[in-house]
Amino acid sequence: MDPEKLKLTLRRRDFLRQTAGGIGMIALSNLLAEEGRTADTGPQVNPFALKQPHFPAKAKNVIFLFMEGAPSQIDLFDPKPELQRWHGRALPPSLTANLELAFIKPSATILGSPRTFSRYGKSGAALSDYLAPAWSPIVDDLCFVRSMHTDAFNHQPADMLLMAGHMLPGRPTMGSWVLYGLGSESKNLPGFVVLSTGKSNMSQASQWTSGFLPSAYQGVMFRRVGDPVLYLSNPPGVTKEEQRADLDLVTELNRERYAATGDPEIASRISSYEMAFRMQSSTPELLDLSKEPEPVRDSYGVDREPTRAFGANCLLARRLVERGVRFIMVTHSSWDQHSALNKDLKQNCETTAAPIAALIQDLKQRGLLESTLVIWGGEFGRTPMGEFHKPEDAEDAGRDHHAKCFTMWMAGGGIRPGVTVGATDEIGLTITEDPVHVNDLQATILHCLGLDHTRLTFRHQGRDFRLTDVRGVVVRKMLA
């Protein structure tokens, strides 16, 4: 036989590898599809390709307003007049047995809230005087959950449990799971974007990591100064055409390597390079808020302090939803008021409350709230006991971390508006009705997106992992 023709003849091993293996993978893919499994049999060259949900979804996009540091529910949403009677006194040991606190002892004295509360809207939701001016018009769009609880009473583990379903680092976070499960409708922007303001960011990238999922699903943080993403601009002297030619060559080499190895990180690299190239054109237009009508800019407070930075992020979140971005995380820190509770809580509310109300109203006016799930909350709550660093100065008092009960709210796609789920005791120490664990919250969020949390899995180190770890139930009372 001609040697050149011999080279064209497949060896038996090549044939089995290139054809029989492919047939087997197709068969496995069909079986998994019949089971409704979203876990892929192998990496896709386009990891953001749209995927069908497990069942019809109410929500397509998510905006998670993460109030990092743990806002005090007792001073914002969950009024406890009985605290005034207990103010300055310690609770009996029978009420504080097995109570785990970060900085104070269970025997610490009660701190009554100086906030005044009123009820608003048809729902009669309670808001403190720090929130009422901005949020009273939107309370009937919100579903308050007063009975949230978590397993961690320190920030980093609680952050991880809320965002990744487990206290240990290294697991994918919520935005990555959602992007992995559904893909993204945006062609020119990342499917998972992070916008941040505030004094600190305690867990930083661990709040939006893709963990053991392909790195394409990791959140992309947009910076507030300079390029929104590092190295987005071309170096001096490099034209768009030159960059495109370089990228085409690198992509061709990466595709050859991907074909040989099937390494999902190569697919992620290809996707990331292409996304970065497209972002060079799309991102400047996205970030240009000057074209927004003046009444819109004014409602978000983007041209004044103290709402300027956070308001711009809330407005960007709406613009990202319009452009098909699947998951937007808007963080503001820090709500960790161990001292100066009244002053710092007031400042945080003045910074965030009006822009958040504008976001809800803007989404609703544009017909986007029905398909956008908005979530507000921190990693845990605050104690009814006070934390006093200067006993002689009541204005210096704060509250410690409290994992046993706290408040979050949700609005939009698939959520029942104008209701309050759960209740706490007369001093805000324990849950008395409808406890909702953070894994239950995650299951409910995925449900609104058309995803069964028990079926959204990824095989890693020999077993299937999921966002809700080994528990979690959908909270039906929250659903429309």
C-alpha positions in Angstrom: 0.0 0.0 0.0 1.1 3.5 -0.7 2.6 4.9 2.5 0.7 8.2 2.1 -2.6 6.3 1.8 -1.6 4.2 4.9 -1.3 7.4 6.9 -5.0 8.1 6.0 -6.1 4.8 7.3 -7.4 4.9 10.9 -5.9 2.4 13.3 -8.4 0.4 15.2 -7.6 2.2 18.4 -8.1 5.6 16.7 -11.4 4.4 15.3 -12.7 3.3 18.7 -11.5 6.5 20.3 -12.9 8.9 17.6 -16.1 7.1 16.7 -17.3 4.5 19.2 -16.5 6.8 22.1 -18.4 9.6 20.4 -21.4 7.3 19.9 -21.3 6.3 23.6 -21.2 9.9 24.6 -24.2 10.7 22.4 -26.1 7.8 24.0 -25.2 9.0 27.5 -26.2 12.5 26.7 -29.6 11.3 25.5 -30.1 9.3 28.7 -29.2 12.3 30.9 -31.5 14.5 28.9 -34.4 12.1 29.5 -33.6 12.3 33.3 -33.6 16.1 33.1 -30.0 16.3 34.2 -28.2 19.6 33.4 -24.8 18.3 34.2 -22.9 18.1 30.9 -21.2 14.9 29.7 -18.3 17.0 28.6 -17.3 20.7 28.3 -18.8 22.9 25.6 -16.7 25.2 23.5 -19.3 27.9 24.4 -19.9 27.4 28.2 -22.5 30.2 28.1 -24.8 28.5 25.6 -28.4 28.7 26.7 -29.8 25.6 28.4 -33.4 24.6 29.1 -34.6 24.8 32.7 -36.0 21.8 34.4 -39.5 23.3 34.3 -41.1 26.6 33.1 -39.4 29.4 35.0 -40.9 32.7 36.3 -37.5 34.4 36.6 -34.8 34.7 34.0 -32.3 37.0 35.8 -31.2 37.6 39.4 -30.1 40.7 41.2 -28.7 39.8 44.6 -28.3 42.9 46.8 -25.8 41.6 49.3 -25.7 43.7 52.4 -22.4 42.4 53.7 -21.7 42.5 57.4 -25.3 41.6 58.6 -27.9 44.4 58.9 -29.7 44.6 62.2 -33.2 43.2 61.6 -34.4 44.4 65.0 -33.7 48.0 64.0 -35.0 47.7 60.4 -37.8 45.2 59.9 -38.7 43.2 63.0 -40.0 45.6 65.7 -39.7 44.3 69.3 -41.4 46.7 71.7 -40.7 44.2 74.5 -37.0 45.0 74.3 -37.7 48.3 75.9 -38.9 46.5 79.0 -35.8 44.4 79.1 -33.4 47.2 78.2 -30.3 47.1 80.5 -31.2 43.7 81.9 -29.8 40.2 81.2 -31.9 37.4 80.0 -32.4 34.3 82.2 -30.0 31.4 81.4 -33.0 29.3 80.4 -33.4 31.6 77.3 -29.8 31.7 76.3 -28.7 28.1 76.8 -26.5 26.9 73.9 -26.5 30.3 72.3 -23.3 30.8 70.3 -22.1 34.4 70.0 -19.0 35.9 68.4 -17.9 38.6 70.8 -20.3 39.0 73.8 -21.6 36.5 76.3 -25.2 35.3 76.5 -25.4 37.1 79.8 -24.9 40.5 78.1 -27.7 43.0 78.7 -30.5 43.7 76.3 -30.3 46.8 74.1 -33.7 48.3 73.3 -34.1 49.7 69.8 -34.5 53.5 69.6 -36.1 53.2 66.2 -39.7 53.9 65.6 -41.8 51.6 63.4 -44.9 52.0 61.3 -46.8 49.7 59.0 -47.2 50.5 55.3 -49.0 49.5 52.2 -51.9 47.0 51.9 -49.6 44.3 53.3 -49.0 46.3 56.5 -45.3 45.5 56.4 -43.3 47.1 59.3 -40.4 49.5 58.5 -38.3 51.5 60.8 -37.9 55.3 60.4 -34.5 54.7 58.7 -36.2 52.9 55.8 -39.7 54.1 55.6 -39.2 57.3 53.6 -37.7 55.3 50.7 -39.3 51.9 51.0 -42.9 52.6 52.0 -43.9 52.9 48.3 -42.5 49.4 47.4 -43.4 47.3 50.5 -46.3 45.6 48.6 -43.8 44.4 46.0 -41.7 42.6 48.6 -41.8 39.3 50.4 -40.2 39.6 53.8 -38.8 36.5 55.5 -38.3 37.2 59.2 -37.4 33.6 60.0 -34.1 33.2 58.2 -31.4 31.2 60.1 -27.9 30.0 59.4 -25.3 27.7 60.9 -22.4 30.2 61.1 -22.0 33.1 63.5 -18.8 34.6 61.9 -18.7 36.4 58.7 -16.6 34.4 56.3 -18.2 31.0 57.0 -21.6 32.6 56.9 -20.8 34.3 53.6 -19.8 31.0 52.1 -22.9 29.2 53.4 -25.2 31.9 52.0 -23.4 32.1 48.6 -22.1 28.6 48.1 -24.3 26.4 50.3 -21.4 25.2 52.5 -19.1 26.9 55.1 -15.9 25.5 53.6 -14.2 27.5 50.8 -13.7 26.1 47.3 -17.3 25.4 46.2 -19.1 27.2 43.4 -21.2 30.2 44.5 -24.8 30.9 43.6 -24.2 33.0 40.5 -21.9 30.4 39.1 -24.4 27.6 39.7 -27.1 29.7 38.0 -24.9 30.5 35.0 -23.8 26.8 34.7 -27.4 25.7 34.9 -29.0 28.1 32.4 -26.2 29.8 30.4 -26.5 33.4 29.5 -28.5 35.5 27.0 -25.7 38.1 26.9 -23.3 37.8 24.0 -21.1 40.7 24.8 -20.9 40.8 28.6 -20.2 38.2 31.3 -23.1 36.1 32.5 -22.2 36.8 36.2 -21.2 40.4 37.1 -20.2 41.7 40.5 -20.6 45.4 41.5 -19.3 46.5 44.9 -19.3 49.6 47.2 -18.6 50.2 50.9 -15.8 50.2 53.4 -14.6 46.6 53.1 -15.2 43.3 51.4 -14.6 40.6 53.9 -14.7 37.5 51.8 -13.9 39.1 48.5 -13.6 36.8 45.5 -14.8 33.8 47.5 -18.3 35.3 47.3 -18.4 34.9 43.5 -15.9 32.1 42.8 -16.8 29.3 40.4 -15.1 26.8 42.7 -14.7 23.4 40.9 -17.0 24.5 38.1 -15.2 25.6 34.9 -13.7 29.0 35.5 -15.9 30.6 32.8 -18.7 30.6 35.3 -16.8 32.8 37.8 -18.2 36.2 38.6 -16.5 39.2 36.9 -16.1 42.2 39.2 -16.5 45.6 37.6 -14.2 48.2 39.1 -15.3 51.7 39.9 -12.2 53.5 38.7 -10.2 53.0 35.5 -11.1 50.1 33.2 -14.1 48.3 34.7 -12.1 45.1 34.2 -8.3 45.0 34.4 -6.5 45.0 31.0 -9.7 45.5 29.1 -8.1 48.3 27.0 -5.5 47.6 24.4 -1.9 48.5 25.1 -0.7 51.7 23.4 0.0 51.1 19.7 -2.1 47.9 19.4 -5.0 48.2 17.0 -8.2 46.3 17.1 -7.3 44.5 13.9 -3.9 43.4 15.3 -5.5 42.2 18.5 -8.1 40.2 16.5 -5.4 38.5 14.4 -3.5 37.6 17.6 -6.6 36.3 19.2 -7.5 34.2 16.2 -4.1 32.5 16.3 -4.3 31.8 20.0 -7.9 30.5 19.6 -6.9 28.1 16.8 -4.1 26.7 19.0 -6.4 26.4 22.0 -9.0 24.6 19.9 -6.4 22.1 18.7 -5.4 21.5 22.3 -9.0 21.3 23.4 -9.8 18.7 20.7 -7.0 16.5 22.0 -7.6 16.8 25.7 -11.2 17.9 26.3 -9.9 20.1 29.2 -12.8 22.3 30.2 -10.4 25.0 31.3 -9.3 25.4 27.7 -12.9 25.9 26.6 -13.2 28.5 29.4 -10.1 30.2 28.2 -11.4 30.4 24.6 -14.7 31.8 25.9 -13.0 34.3 28.2 -10.7 35.7 25.5 -13.6 36.1 23.0 -15.8 37.7 25.7 -13.0 40.2 26.6 -12.7 41.2 23.0 -16.4 41.9 22.7 -16.5 43.7 26.0 -14.1 46.3 24.7 -17.0 47.6 22.6 -20.0 46.8 24.8 -18.7 47.9 28.2 -18.1 51.6 27.5 -21.7 51.9 26.3 -23.0 50.0 29.3 -21.2 52.2 31.8 -22.2 55.5 30.1 -25.1 56.6 32.4 -25.2 60.1 30.9 -27.8 58.9 28.3 -30.3 57.9 31.0 -33.1 60.4 31.5 -32.5 62.9 34.3 -35.6 61.7 36.3 -34.1 58.2 36.3 -30.7 59.3 37.3 -32.2 61.4 40.0 -34.3 58.5 41.4 -31.2 56.4 41.7 -29.2 59.3 43.2 -26.2 58.9 40.8 -25.4 62.6 40.9 -25.3 63.2 44.6 -23.9 61.9 47.8 -24.2 59.6 49.7 -26.0 57.6 47.0 -23.7 58.3 44.1 -21.7 55.0 43.9 -24.3 52.6 45.2 -27.0 54.2 43.1 -24.8 53.9 40.0 -24.4 50.2 40.7 -28.2 49.7 41.1 -28.8 51.5 37.8 -26.1 49.4 36.2 -27.8 46.3 37.5 -31.0 47.2 35.6 -29.0 47.9 32.5 -27.2 44.5 32.8 -30.6 42.8 33.1 -31.7 44.5 29.9 -28.6 43.2 28.2 -29.3 39.6 29.2 -26.8 39.2 32.0 -28.0 36.2 34.1 -26.8 37.0 37.6 -25.8 40.4 39.0 -24.4 40.7 42.5 -24.5 44.2 44.1 -22.7 44.3 47.4 -22.5 47.0 50.0 -20.4 46.8 53.1 -20.1 47.0 55.9 -23.2 46.6 58.1 -21.2 45.0 60.8 -22.2 47.4 63.6 -20.6 46.2 66.8 -20.6 49.8 67.9 -22.1 53.1 66.9 -25.2 51.2 65.7 -27.5 54.2 65.3 -25.0 56.4 63.4 -23.6 53.7 61.1 -27.0 52.0 60.4 -28.4 55.4 59.5 -25.5 56.1 57.1 -25.9 52.7 55.4 -29.7 53.2 55.0 -29.1 56.7 53.6 -26.7 55.3 51.1 -28.7 52.3 49.9 -32.4 52.6 50.6 -33.4 55.2 47.9 -31.4 53.5 45.1 -32.9 50.1 45.9 -36.4 51.6 45.9 -35.6 53.2 42.5 -34.4 49.8 41.2 -37.6 48.0 42.2 -39.8 50.8 40.7 -37.7 51.0 37.6 -37.8 47.3 36.9 -41.5 47.2 37.5 -42.2 50.2 35.2 -40.2 48.6 32.4 -42.0 45.2 32.8 -38.7 43.6 34.0 -39.7 42.8 37.6 -41.8 39.8 36.6 -38.8 38.1 35.1 -36.1 39.5 37.5 -35.7 38.0 40.9 -34.4 40.6 43.4 -32.9 39.4 46.7 -31.9 41.7 49.7 -30.0 40.5 52.8 -26.9 39.8 54.7 -25.2 36.7 56.0 -26.9 36.6 59.4 -28.6 39.0 61.8 -27.8 40.9 65.1 -28.5 40.1 68.7 -31.1 41.7 70.9 -28.3 42.0 73.5 -26.1 45.0 73.2 -22.4 45.2 72.7 -21.0 48.0 74.8 -17.4 49.2 74.4 -18.0 52.4 76.4 -20.6 51.6 79.0 -21.0 55.3 79.8 -21.9 56.1 76.2 -25.1 54.6 75.0 -24.6 56.0 71.5 -21.5 53.8 71.2 -23.5 50.6 71.6 -23.8 48.0 68.9 -25.1 44.5 68.4 -23.2 41.2 68.0 -23.6 38.5 65.3 -26.8 36.4 65.5 -27.2 33.3 63.4 -30.5 32.0 64.9 -32.8 34.5 63.3 -32.7 37.4 60.8 -34.6 39.0 58.0 -34.2 39.0 54.2 -36.6 39.9 51.4 -37.2 38.9 47.9 -39.2 40.4 45.0 -40.0 39.8 41.4 -40.0 36.7 39.3 -42.0 33.9 40.9 -42.2 35.5 44.4 -45.4 36.3 46.1 -45.5 40.0 46.8 -46.8 41.8 49.8 -46.4 39.0 52.4 -44.3 38.3 55.4 -43.1 34.8 56.0 -42.1 33.6 59.5 -41.9 35.2 62.9 -39.6 35.5 65.9 -40.2 35.7 69.6 -41.0 38.9 71.5 -37.4 39.9 71.8 -36.0 38.6 68.5 -33.9 35.8 69.9 -35.4 32.7 68.3 -37.8 31.7 65.5 -41.4 30.9 66.4 -42.9 30.3 63.0 -41.8 28.9 59.6 -38.0 28.7 59.9 -36.1 29.2 56.6 -32.5 28.0 56.4 -30.2 29.6 53.9 -30.2 26.3 51.9 -34.0 26.6 51.7 -33.6 30.1 50.4 -31.2 28.8 47.7 -33.6 26.0 46.8 -36.4 28.6 46.4 -34.2 30.9 44.3 -33.3 28.1 41.9 -37.0 27.1 41.8 -38.0 30.5 40.6 -35.4 30.1 37.8 -36.9 26.8 36.7 -34.2 24.7 38.3 -34.7 21.7 40.7 -32.0 22.2 43.3 -31.6 18.4 43.7 -30.9 18.0 39.9 -28.6 20.9 39.3 -25.4 18.9 40.0 -21.8 18.7 39.0 -19.6 15.6 39.5 -16.4 16.4 41.3 -14.0 14.1 43.1 -16.3 11.1 42.6 -19.6 12.5 43.7 -22.3 14.9 42.6 -22.3 18.3 44.3 -25.1 20.9 44.3 -25.6 24.4 45.7 -27.8 23.3 48.6 -25.3 20.6 49.6 -27.4 17.8 51.3 -30.5 19.7 52.3 -32.8 22.5 51.3 -36.6 22.7 50.6 -38.5 25.1 48.4 -40.4 27.6 50.6 -43.9 27.4 49.0 -45.2 30.3 51.1 -42.9 32.6 49.2 -44.0 31.6 45.8 -46.6 33.5 43.7 
